[in-house]
């Protein structure tokens, strides 16, 4: 038996639930703030929410990565302007 956890979208009517499945354990349906299973409009949204629950740091890491890239690109642009001047380019 492995510790692998699968994230699946369970269709129910016109919406989906995010389900975390692990062999030998009961399925875990992601609950909303009201304690009821959280509904998602698309399977993609359900799977993405399930993955985010597995790795809560993923959202913060994604935001930090965007900030780092934005800051790094700004620093590179500033260095290009310093070295080549405003009219210089690539």
VEXVO-406942 format. One line per field, with one value per residue (C-alpha): chain; x, y, z. Coordinates in Angstrom, 3 decimals, always signed. Each point is the difference from the previous one (the first is absolute). Layout:
N
c	(A, ...)
u	(X, ...)
v	(Y, ...)
w	(Z, ...)
***
This chain:
90
c	(A, A, A, A, A, A, A, A, A, A, A, A, A, A, A, A, A, A, A, A, A, A, A, A, A, A, A, A, A, A, A, A, A, A, A, A, A, A, A, A, A, A, A, A, A, A, A, A, A, A, A, A, A, A, A, A, A, A, A, A, A, A, A, A, A, A, A, A, A, A, A, A, A, A, A, A, A, A, A, A, A, A, A, A, A, A, A, A, A, A)
u	(+0.000, +1.298, -0.601, -1.072, -2.958, -2.046, -2.062, -3.145, -3.001, -3.255, -2.841, -3.330, -2.741, +1.292, +2.939, +3.027, +1.474, +3.727, +0.807, +3.303, +0.436, +2.567, +0.122, -1.325, -1.550, -3.445, -0.349, +0.371, -2.325, +1.140, -2.437, -0.894, -0.096, -3.522, +1.149, -1.830, +1.846, +1.342, -1.483, +2.090, -1.258, +2.649, +2.016, +3.168, -0.938, -0.753, +3.321, +1.918, -1.647, +0.824, +3.647, +0.099, -1.320, +2.736, +2.695, -1.263, +3.334, -0.466, -2.144, +2.466, +2.923, -1.681, -0.579, +3.580, +1.293, -1.970, +1.281, +3.589, -0.232, -1.574, +2.685, +2.783, -1.269, -0.192, +3.591, +1.192, -1.767, +1.608, +3.434, -0.550, -0.916, +3.064, +2.365, -1.523, -1.858, -3.639, +0.296, +2.093, -1.611, +0.457)
v	(+0.000, +3.469, +3.388, +1.409, +2.381, +0.603, +3.110, -0.617, +2.039, -1.735, +1.131, +0.566, +1.616, +3.233, +0.406, -1.906, -0.935, -0.336, -3.416, -1.088, -3.771, -2.179, -3.790, -1.569, +3.220, +1.563, +2.682, +3.578, +2.507, +3.599, +1.990, +3.641, +2.554, -1.130, -3.589, -1.345, -1.412, +2.895, +0.256, +0.868, +1.072, -1.986, -3.159, +2.051, +2.320, -2.987, -1.690, +3.238, +0.528, -3.579, +0.479, +3.258, -1.830, -2.615, +2.648, +3.148, +1.714, -0.280, +3.127, +2.061, -1.433, +0.852, +3.599, +0.296, -1.345, +2.590, +2.764, -1.216, -0.124, +3.456, +1.463, -1.798, +1.238, +3.539, -0.259, -1.317, +2.848, +2.529, -1.554, +0.084, +3.695, +0.690, -1.846, +0.844, +3.203, +0.738, -0.325, -3.170, -3.311, -3.599)
w	(+0.000, -0.882, +1.555, -3.357, +0.175, -3.137, -0.605, -2.013, -1.086, +0.861, -2.303, +1.722, -2.053, -1.510, +2.383, +1.278, +3.371, +0.694, +1.437, +1.518, -0.317, +1.694, -0.075, +3.188, +1.318, -0.441, -2.671, +1.204, -1.694, +0.371, +2.118, -0.413, +2.828, +0.931, +0.598, -3.048, -3.022, -2.038, -3.494, -3.037, -3.417, -1.895, +0.545, -0.478, +2.882, +2.244, -0.753, +0.471, +3.421, +0.957, -0.919, +1.949, +3.063, -0.309, -0.224, +1.752, -0.550, -3.773, -0.218, +2.028, -1.972, -3.309, +1.137, +1.271, -3.306, -1.981, +2.277, -0.338, -3.817, -0.144, +2.282, -1.869, -3.385, +1.368, +1.292, -3.366, -1.821, +2.333, -0.598, -3.782, +0.191, +2.157, -2.347, -3.390, +0.803, -0.646, -3.772, +0.030, -0.520, -0.614)
***
